[in-house]
Amino acid sequence: MSILVTGGAGFIGSHIVDQLIKQDESVIILDDLSGGFEQNINRKAKLIKGDICDYDLIKKIFSENKIEYVFHLAAYAAEGLSHFIKRFNYNNNLIGSVNLINQSVIYNIKCFVFTSSIAVYGKNQLPMTEEAIPRPEDSYGIAKYAVEQELEVSHNMFGLNYIVFRPHNVYGERQNIGDKYRNVIGIFMNQILQNKPLTVFGNVAFPLREKTRMTESVIRDKVLMELKRVGLSGSENKYPAEISGGMKKRVALARCLVMNPEIVLFDEPTTGLDPLIGKAIHMLIRECQKNLNFTAIIVTHEIPAIFSLVDRVAMLYNGKIIASDEPGEIIASKDPVVHQFINGELEGPISIR
């Protein structure tokens, strides 16, 4: 009784192998080591160095070993690049998968576990849920979704049990951070390890690259639009050390707005700024809120400056909201705690120690 793990020398596959070994399972790894490394391989597992596109090899593995489960993680994951390597993409990510599915049906395995991708959803389906309708927009996503459909057909026709999971920007130990195509987190980790800070553009673009399927051209247009909105046109190639404190606050605002949020929480947004710059940031927040119609919640001690910018004020005291009203009503409040805090008086129920 054996479990076949394709891509078992890779980042995710090697962790799955380790867990199976801990459960005293007999594990066979099939990996061509194009994206994985021998040092990732658990010594208690059997390594077969080979390609899932080699159908004769796949048939031999199934005929010589009683395979009960298949964990299929072998793939060439390069969404953007897949448009330009279509034949290579479909051979590796679709035909290779079909080779495994064929033998799994023939040998009546118990379950086929397939690593698909968030790429099957395409872009702009936020928030992403399992109920979202797959709309792949690149050759890689199309191949992954085709395998999912093939598994469904094989289940309906031949009773092949299967599980599909769709990871997205997984990161952790054994990740190949040198791969510039396959992991967004790794790209940024590699940049940090080389002491290369993110540019203004990179900071604002990060959530789009992390959470959406937008193309780089669309990301660029959207980032530049948000930088223009916050008054930073022409600053996209600057580094953090090259911009002022006020500009950094504007970058943070642009990075937030680029995701089209419905609610934004600002935690002391003007900390460390002089009064003039602080007022400018408050006014920018208010302007963006009105233009984009999101709900802004501002946590601040900037009293009374904030009163002219907000619609309602709530006061938190001892872990509870003790007042919530329009700014004018809060200013005129006769509650001793509210009155003392708003007017900055030393004498009153709030103990100053």
N, C-alpha and C positions, 0 to 999 in steps of 0.2 A: 504494500500500500504506500503510494508516494504522492506528494504534492508537487506540481510543476509551477515554478515561478519564473516567468519571462521578465527580463530586465532586473534580475535579482542582484546584480552588482551595482545598480544605480541607487540614487538617493532614497526614494520611497521604497523600492523593491527590497533593498538590503535590510530595512527596518522590518518589513513584513517577514522576511526570512528569519530574522532573529527571533521574532515573536513565535513563529511556527516551531523553531528549534526548541524554544523554552517549553513548548507544549509536547515535546518529545515526538514531533512529527518527522518523517523521512522526507527531506526536501531535495528536489533537483532544480538547479538553476540553469536556465538557458539564456545566455547573454553573449553578444559579440564584442562586448567591451568598447563599443564605439562611444558610449556616453557614461559607462560605469567604470569602476576600478576594482582591480583584484583585491586591494586592501579592504574593500567594503564587504567582502564575502565571508560569511560565517564558515569557519573551518569544518563544522559538522555537516555542512551541506555539500552536495555533489555538483560541481560545475561542469557544464557542457558548453564549450565555447562554440557558438554557432549563431546562425541567422534564422529568424522566424520565416523568412522568405524561401528558405531551403526546405521544400516540401518533403523531399526524401528523408532529410534529417528529422523532421517533425514526425513522420510516420514511424521511423525507427525508434524514436524516444517512446512513443505510445505503445509500440509492439513489444518493446523489451522491458517496459516498466508498467506496473499496474497503477496508472494515474487515476486518482480519485477526484482531485480538485485541481483547477488551473487558476492561478493568479496572473493575469496578463497585464504587465506594465511596460513591456518593451514598445518603444515608439520613438519617432523622431519629432519632437515637439518644437516647431518653429512656425508659429501662426503666420506672421507677416512674410516670412521667407517662403512659405509653402506655395504662394502664388507663382513663384518663379522656379520651383522644383516639383512640378505637379506629378510627373511620372515617379520620381523618387518618393514623394509623399504618399501616393496611393499604393505603391508597391509595399512600402514599409508599414504604413498605418492601416491599410485596408486589406490588401491581399495576404500579408503576413498574418493578420488576425483571422481571416477566413480559413487559412491553413490550420490554425489551432482549433477553430470551431468545428471544422469537418471531422478532425480526429476525435474531438470531444464527443461528437454525436455518435461516431462509429463505435467508440469504446464506452459509451454510456456513462460518462463521469457523473459525479454527484452534483457538482456546481462549477460554473465558470464565472470567475470574478474579473470584471473588466474595468480598467482605469480609462475612463473617458476624459472629457475636458470641459471646462466652463465655456470653451470656444463654441460649443454647440448652440449656445444661446444668441450668438451674434452680439450686437452692441445695443446700448441704450434701453435695456430692459432692467430697470432698477426700481426697487431692490430685487435682486435675483432670488427666485425661489424655485423649488422643484416643480411647481405648477406652471412655470413660464413655458411658453411654446418654443421649442428649439428653432432658431433661424440662423444657422451658421453662415458666415460671410467670408470665410477663407477656406482654402483647400484642406487645411488641417482639420478645421471644425467639421467640414463636410465628411471627411473620411471617418472621423470619430463617430459622428451621428449615424453614418451608414453601418458601422459595426454594431451600434446599439440596435438598429433596426434588424440587422441580420440575426442578432441574438434573440430578438423577439419572435422573428419568424421561425427560428430553429426550436424555440420553446413550444410554439404553437403546433409545429409540424412533427417534431421528434421528442418533445418533452424535456429538452435540455434546460435545466435550472440555471439561472444566471443572476448575477448582481452587478449593477453598474454604479460606479461612483464618479463624481465629476469634481476633481480638486481644482483649486484656483490659487496660484501663487503660494504654494506650500513652501515653507522654509524651515531650516533646522540643520542638525548635525549631518555631515556628509554631503551637503549640497555643493554642487560644482559652481562656485561663484565666478569662475572664469568663463562660463558659457554666456555669451552676450545675446543669445536668442531665447533661452528657455526659462529664465527666472528673473522677474522684475526685482524682487527683494535682493537676490544675489548680485544684480548689477549695482544696486546702491551700496550693498555691503562692500563690494570690491572697490568702489569709488572711495568709500570711507577709509578702508584699509590702506589706500594709497594717499591718504590725507588730502583728497580732492573734495572740497565742499560742493554742495549742489548750487547751481546758479539760481537766480530768481526764477527763471523759466522752469528749471527742474523741480523746484519746490512747489510751484503752482500746478505743474503737470502731474506730480506724483499720484494724487488720488485718482486722476483719470486713467493713468496707466495701471493702477492697482485695482480699480473697481469697475472699469468699463472695458468694452471691446472696441473703442474708437480707434481709428487709424491715426498715425502720427500727424498727417496733414490736418485732420479734423481737430486733434488735440492742440496743435500749434495755433490754429485760428481761434479756438476757444480761449486758450491761455492769454493770447495777445489782446483779445477783447476784454477780458477781466482786468488785465493790467492797465489797459486804457481807462477802464471804469474807475479804478482807484488812483488814477493820476501817475502811473508808472510807465507810460509808453517810452520805449527806448532803454529801459532798464533790465530787459530780460536776460542779458548776458553778464550782468554784474554778479559778484559773489557777496555773501553776507558781510565780509569785512569791508566791502566797498560802499555800503549803504548805511544811512543814519538809522537811529532808533525809530523815528517816525516812519521811515520807508519800510522798515522791517514789519511794523504793525500793518502797513498797507499790503505787504506781501502776504501776511497771514490772512488778511481779510479776503484777498483775491483767491487764495488757495481754498478758502471755505466756500466762497460764492461760485467757484467753478463747477461745483457739484449740484447747483440749483437746489439748495436746501429749503425746506419748509419752515424749519425752526433753527435758529442759531443762538448758542449760548456764548456770551462774551464774558470772560472772567477777568476783571480788572484790565480792560483793554488799553488804558492809558498809563499803566504803571511805568515809572521811569522817564516819563516825558515831561517837558516843561509845560506850563499852563497853556501857552499859545498852540503848541503842537497837539497837546491833549485835546483842546477844544476842536481843532481841525479834524482829529480822528473821530471824535464824537459826532461831528456834523457829517462826516463821510459815512459813518454807520447809519445815521438817520436817513441820509439821501439814498443810500443803497436799499435800505429797508422799504422806503416809499416806492422806489422805482421797480423793485423786484417783488414786493408784496410778501415778504417772509416775516415770520414772528421773531423779533429780537428780544432776548432776555439778557439784560446787562447786570452783572454783579459788580458793584463799584462802591467806593467810599468818596467819590468825587461829589461832595455835597457843597453848595446847592446847584452846581453847574449842570448836573444831569437832569434837573427838573424841567429845563426848557426843551429837552430833546425827547422825552418819553410821554406815553399816553397814560400809563399807570405806574404807581410806585408801591412796592411792598417792602416792609421792614421786618427783618429777621432778628429775633432776640432770644437768647437761650434756647436755640434750636427750634423755635416756633415763629410763624408769621403772626405778628401782633397787630399789623395794620396793612391795609391794601386799599388804595383809592387813587383818584386823580391827583396829580401833583399839587394843585392848589389846596385840596382838602388835607393832604398830608402836611403841608406847610402850616396850615391853620389848626392842626390837630391839638386838642387839649390833653391828650394822653401824655402824662409826665415823662414817660420813657421816650416816646417819639419826639416830644418837644425838646428834651435835653439833647438828644442825638442830632436832630436837624439843626439846632442852633449852636451846637458845639459848646454847651455849658458844662462847667466842671461840677457844679452842684446839682444833685438830683438823684433819682433812684439807681442810675447806672454808676456803679462803684468804680472809681479811677484809682488804680493801685500801681 
